[in-house]
Amino acid sequence: MAPPSFAELFAAHYHSMVRLAGLLGADDPEDIAQEAFARLHDRRLRDDGAALAYVRSIVCNLTRNRLRHLRLARRRALDPPEAARSSEHAVIVAEDHRELLAAVGRLPRRQREALVLRYWLDLSEREIAEAMGVSPGSVKTHTSRGLSALGRALKEDS
């Protein structure tokens, strides 16, 4: 069976990449997803089956870079503007998961990434390790520590 075309891959996974970027904390998840697919389009991969993992990895890296950039820009601003939220983010926040999402948002970046990739996207440890650029052992550590911190935070909030 031939690997999916770029258009098929985009149609099948664009919305999940927007959601991933939003859950990782991007203030512009649609832009992040579009940029990730644009980079895939410009790149020739040796293994066509690796396209989805490549896009996921790019979404994680772009979100991480964007958050780092925003943090620096806000430090320099006297009166930092409030981060713009996407409509998808507003829907997520409006759901009953506000408490959980707030607790996830307070986790350290690597723990948050590991938990989002594992429990929202249901990726394997190997896929998470590829997306985050770490070893599977580090994924286990970040996931375990993230779950422990999340449990403590949710107990404190209730």
CYANA upper distance limits for C-alpha pairs under 8 A (distance plus 0.5 A):
  3 PRO  CA     48 ASP  CA      6.75
  3 PRO  CA     49 GLY  CA      6.97
  4 PRO  CA      8 GLU  CA      6.25
  4 PRO  CA      9 LEU  CA      6.50
  5 SER  CA      9 LEU  CA      6.66
  6 PHE  CA     10 PHE  CA      6.55
  6 PHE  CA     41 HIS  CA      7.70
  7 ALA  CA     11 ALA  CA      6.59
  8 GLU  CA     12 ALA  CA      6.53
  9 LEU  CA     13 HIS  CA      6.50
  9 LEU  CA     14 TYR  CA      8.38
  9 LEU  CA     52 LEU  CA      8.18
 10 PHE  CA     14 TYR  CA      5.73
 10 PHE  CA     37 PHE  CA      7.63
 13 HIS  CA     17 MET  CA      6.74
 14 TYR  CA     18 VAL  CA      6.81
 14 TYR  CA     33 ALA  CA      7.09
 14 TYR  CA     34 GLN  CA      8.33
 15 HIS  CA     19 ARG  CA      6.69
 16 SER  CA     20 LEU  CA      6.56
 17 MET  CA     21 ALA  CA      6.67
 17 MET  CA     29 PRO  CA      8.49
 17 MET  CA     33 ALA  CA      6.00
 17 MET  CA     56 ARG  CA      7.47
 17 MET  CA     59 VAL  CA      7.47
 18 VAL  CA     22 GLY  CA      6.67
 18 VAL  CA     29 PRO  CA      5.51
 18 VAL  CA     30 GLU  CA      5.80
 18 VAL  CA     32 ILE  CA      7.75
 18 VAL  CA     33 ALA  CA      5.86
 19 ARG  CA     23 LEU  CA      6.54
 19 ARG  CA     29 PRO  CA      7.61
 19 ARG  CA     88 GLU  CA      8.23
 20 LEU  CA     24 LEU  CA      6.64
 20 LEU  CA     29 PRO  CA      8.36
 20 LEU  CA     59 VAL  CA      8.12
 20 LEU  CA    116 VAL  CA      8.06
 20 LEU  CA    117 LEU  CA      8.28
 20 LEU  CA    121 LEU  CA      8.25
 21 ALA  CA     25 GLY  CA      6.96
 21 ALA  CA     26 ALA  CA      5.95
 21 ALA  CA     28 ASP  CA      8.44
 21 ALA  CA     29 PRO  CA      5.37
 21 ALA  CA     30 GLU  CA      8.41
 21 ALA  CA     32 ILE  CA      7.22
 21 ALA  CA     33 ALA  CA      7.64
 21 ALA  CA     59 VAL  CA      6.78
 21 ALA  CA     60 CYS  CA      7.55
 21 ALA  CA     63 THR  CA      6.78
 22 GLY  CA     26 ALA  CA      5.61
 22 GLY  CA     27 ASP  CA      7.51
 22 GLY  CA     28 ASP  CA      7.98
 22 GLY  CA     29 PRO  CA      5.63
 22 GLY  CA     88 GLU  CA      8.32
 22 GLY  CA     89 HIS  CA      6.87
 23 LEU  CA    116 VAL  CA      7.40
 24 LEU  CA     60 CYS  CA      8.14
 24 LEU  CA     63 THR  CA      7.49
 24 LEU  CA    112 ARG  CA      7.60
 24 LEU  CA    113 GLU  CA      6.84
 24 LEU  CA    116 VAL  CA      7.60
 25 GLY  CA     63 THR  CA      7.84
 25 GLY  CA     67 LEU  CA      8.13
 25 GLY  CA    105 GLY  CA      7.94
 26 ALA  CA     32 ILE  CA      8.31
 26 ALA  CA     63 THR  CA      6.09
 26 ALA  CA     66 ARG  CA      7.71
 26 ALA  CA     67 LEU  CA      7.26
 27 ASP  CA     83 ALA  CA      6.92
 27 ASP  CA     84 ALA  CA      6.43
 27 ASP  CA     85 ARG  CA      6.14
 27 ASP  CA     86 SER  CA      7.34
 28 ASP  CA     32 ILE  CA      6.95
 28 ASP  CA     84 ALA  CA      8.25
 28 ASP  CA     85 ARG  CA      7.79
 28 ASP  CA     86 SER  CA      7.05
 29 PRO  CA     33 ALA  CA      6.69
 29 PRO  CA     86 SER  CA      7.86
 30 GLU  CA     34 GLN  CA      6.68
 31 ASP  CA     35 GLU  CA      6.53
 32 ILE  CA     36 ALA  CA      6.67
 32 ILE  CA     59 VAL  CA      6.68
 32 ILE  CA     62 LEU  CA      6.92
 32 ILE  CA     63 THR  CA      7.33
 33 ALA  CA     37 PHE  CA      6.84
 33 ALA  CA     59 VAL  CA      6.75
 34 GLN  CA     38 ALA  CA      6.60
 35 GLU  CA     39 ARG  CA      6.67
 36 ALA  CA     40 LEU  CA      6.82
 36 ALA  CA     55 VAL  CA      6.10
 36 ALA  CA     56 ARG  CA      8.45
 36 ALA  CA     58 ILE  CA      5.97
 36 ALA  CA     59 VAL  CA      6.31
 36 ALA  CA     62 LEU  CA      8.29
 37 PHE  CA     41 HIS  CA      6.61
 37 PHE  CA     55 VAL  CA      6.91
 38 ALA  CA     42 ASP  CA      6.80
 39 ARG  CA     43 ARG  CA      6.71
 40 LEU  CA     44 ARG  CA      8.10
 40 LEU  CA     51 ALA  CA      7.73
 40 LEU  CA     54 TYR  CA      7.95
 40 LEU  CA     55 VAL  CA      7.12
 45 LEU  CA     50 ALA  CA      7.94
 45 LEU  CA     51 ALA  CA      7.75
 47 ASP  CA     51 ALA  CA      8.07
 50 ALA  CA     54 TYR  CA      6.56
 51 ALA  CA     55 VAL  CA      6.70
 52 LEU  CA     56 ARG  CA      6.69
 53 ALA  CA     57 SER  CA      6.61
 53 ALA  CA    127 GLU  CA      7.57
 53 ALA  CA    130 GLU  CA      7.86
 53 ALA  CA    131 ALA  CA      7.18
 54 TYR  CA     58 ILE  CA      6.70
 54 TYR  CA    131 ALA  CA      7.97
 55 VAL  CA     59 VAL  CA      6.67
 56 ARG  CA     60 CYS  CA      6.83
 56 ARG  CA    131 ALA  CA      6.48
 57 SER  CA     61 ASN  CA      6.68
 57 SER  CA    130 GLU  CA      7.44
 57 SER  CA    131 ALA  CA      4.49
 57 SER  CA    132 MET  CA      7.00
 57 SER  CA    133 GLY  CA      8.41
 58 ILE  CA     62 LEU  CA      6.37
 58 ILE  CA    131 ALA  CA      8.20
 59 VAL  CA     63 THR  CA      6.50
 60 CYS  CA     64 ARG  CA      6.59
 60 CYS  CA    113 GLU  CA      8.35
 60 CYS  CA    131 ALA  CA      7.26
 60 CYS  CA    132 MET  CA      7.38
 61 ASN  CA     65 ASN  CA      6.57
 61 ASN  CA    132 MET  CA      8.25
 62 LEU  CA     66 ARG  CA      6.44
 63 THR  CA     67 LEU  CA      6.54
 64 ARG  CA     68 ARG  CA      6.68
 65 ASN  CA     69 HIS  CA      6.61
 66 ARG  CA     70 LEU  CA      6.59
 67 LEU  CA     71 ARG  CA      6.56
 68 ARG  CA     72 LEU  CA      6.89
 69 HIS  CA     73 ALA  CA      6.66
 70 LEU  CA     74 ARG  CA      6.49
 71 ARG  CA     75 ARG  CA      6.82
 72 LEU  CA     76 ARG  CA      7.08
 73 ALA  CA     77 ALA  CA      6.90
 74 ARG  CA     78 LEU  CA      8.40
 74 ARG  CA     80 PRO  CA      5.90
 75 ARG  CA     80 PRO  CA      8.42
 85 ARG  CA     89 HIS  CA      6.58
 85 ARG  CA     90 ALA  CA      7.19
 86 SER  CA     90 ALA  CA      6.88
 87 SER  CA     91 VAL  CA      6.86
 88 GLU  CA     92 ILE  CA      6.84
 89 HIS  CA     93 VAL  CA      6.67
 90 ALA  CA     94 ALA  CA      6.59
 91 VAL  CA     95 GLU  CA      7.03
 92 ILE  CA     97 HIS  CA      7.93
 92 ILE  CA     98 ARG  CA      8.38
 93 VAL  CA     97 HIS  CA      7.32
 93 VAL  CA     98 ARG  CA      5.93
 93 VAL  CA    101 LEU  CA      8.10
 94 ALA  CA     98 ARG  CA      7.56
 97 HIS  CA    101 LEU  CA      6.49
 98 ARG  CA    102 ALA  CA      6.48
 99 GLU  CA    103 ALA  CA      6.77
 99 GLU  CA    154 LEU  CA      8.05
 99 GLU  CA    157 ASP  CA      8.39
100 LEU  CA    104 VAL  CA      6.63
100 LEU  CA    154 LEU  CA      7.75
101 LEU  CA    105 GLY  CA      6.49
102 ALA  CA    106 ARG  CA      6.95
103 ALA  CA    107 LEU  CA      7.28
103 ALA  CA    150 LEU  CA      6.66
103 ALA  CA    153 ALA  CA      6.67
103 ALA  CA    154 LEU  CA      7.35
104 VAL  CA    112 ARG  CA      6.63
104 VAL  CA    150 LEU  CA      7.18
105 GLY  CA    112 ARG  CA      7.60
107 LEU  CA    111 GLN  CA      6.74
107 LEU  CA    112 ARG  CA      6.12
107 LEU  CA    146 GLY  CA      7.29
107 LEU  CA    149 ALA  CA      7.79
107 LEU  CA    150 LEU  CA      8.02
108 PRO  CA    112 ARG  CA      6.64
108 PRO  CA    146 GLY  CA      8.50
109 ARG  CA    113 GLU  CA      6.63
110 ARG  CA    114 ALA  CA      6.66
110 ARG  CA    142 HIS  CA      6.93
111 GLN  CA    115 LEU  CA      6.71
111 GLN  CA    142 HIS  CA      5.21
111 GLN  CA    143 THR  CA      6.43
111 GLN  CA    145 ARG  CA      7.44
111 GLN  CA    146 GLY  CA      5.36
112 ARG  CA    116 VAL  CA      6.56
112 ARG  CA    146 GLY  CA      7.27
113 GLU  CA    117 LEU  CA      6.53
113 GLU  CA    132 MET  CA      8.17
114 ALA  CA    118 ARG  CA      6.50
114 ALA  CA    128 ILE  CA      7.24
114 ALA  CA    132 MET  CA      8.38
114 ALA  CA    139 VAL  CA      6.79
114 ALA  CA    142 HIS  CA      6.73
114 ALA  CA    143 THR  CA      6.08
114 ALA  CA    146 GLY  CA      8.45
115 LEU  CA    119 TYR  CA      6.22
115 LEU  CA    120 TRP  CA      8.03
115 LEU  CA    143 THR  CA      6.27
115 LEU  CA    146 GLY  CA      7.38
115 LEU  CA    147 LEU  CA      8.18
116 VAL  CA    120 TRP  CA      5.58
116 VAL  CA    121 LEU  CA      7.23
117 LEU  CA    121 LEU  CA      5.56
117 LEU  CA    122 ASP  CA      6.91
117 LEU  CA    123 LEU  CA      6.42
117 LEU  CA    128 ILE  CA      6.76
118 ARG  CA    122 ASP  CA      5.20
118 ARG  CA    123 LEU  CA      5.52
118 ARG  CA    124 SER  CA      7.31
118 ARG  CA    125 GLU  CA      8.09
118 ARG  CA    128 ILE  CA      7.58
119 TYR  CA    123 LEU  CA      8.07
123 LEU  CA    127 GLU  CA      6.34
123 LEU  CA    128 ILE  CA      6.66
124 SER  CA    128 ILE  CA      6.67
125 GLU  CA    129 ALA  CA      6.51
125 GLU  CA    136 PRO  CA      6.22
125 GLU  CA    139 VAL  CA      6.94
125 GLU  CA    140 LYS  CA      7.93
126 ARG  CA    130 GLU  CA      6.79
126 ARG  CA    136 PRO  CA      6.36
127 GLU  CA    131 ALA  CA      6.70
128 ILE  CA    132 MET  CA      6.52
128 ILE  CA    136 PRO  CA      8.20
128 ILE  CA    139 VAL  CA      7.44
129 ALA  CA    133 GLY  CA      6.13
129 ALA  CA    134 VAL  CA      5.44
129 ALA  CA    135 SER  CA      5.91
129 ALA  CA    136 PRO  CA      5.80
129 ALA  CA    138 SER  CA      8.26
129 ALA  CA    139 VAL  CA      6.58
130 GLU  CA    134 VAL  CA      7.22
130 GLU  CA    135 SER  CA      8.41
134 VAL  CA    138 SER  CA      6.73
134 VAL  CA    139 VAL  CA      7.55
135 SER  CA    139 VAL  CA      7.02
136 PRO  CA    140 LYS  CA      6.89
137 GLY  CA    141 THR  CA      6.84
138 SER  CA    142 HIS  CA      6.54
139 VAL  CA    143 THR  CA      6.46
140 LYS  CA    144 SER  CA      6.49
141 THR  CA    145 ARG  CA      6.56
142 HIS  CA    146 GLY  CA      6.32
143 THR  CA    147 LEU  CA      6.58
144 SER  CA    148 SER  CA      6.78
145 ARG  CA    149 ALA  CA      6.62
146 GLY  CA    150 LEU  CA      6.47
147 LEU  CA    151 GLY  CA      6.58
148 SER  CA    152 ARG  CA      6.83
149 ALA  CA    153 ALA  CA      6.59
150 LEU  CA    154 LEU  CA      6.57
151 GLY  CA    155 LYS  CA      6.71
152 ARG  CA    156 GLU  CA      6.74
153 ALA  CA    157 ASP  CA      6.77
154 LEU  CA    158 SER  CA      6.80
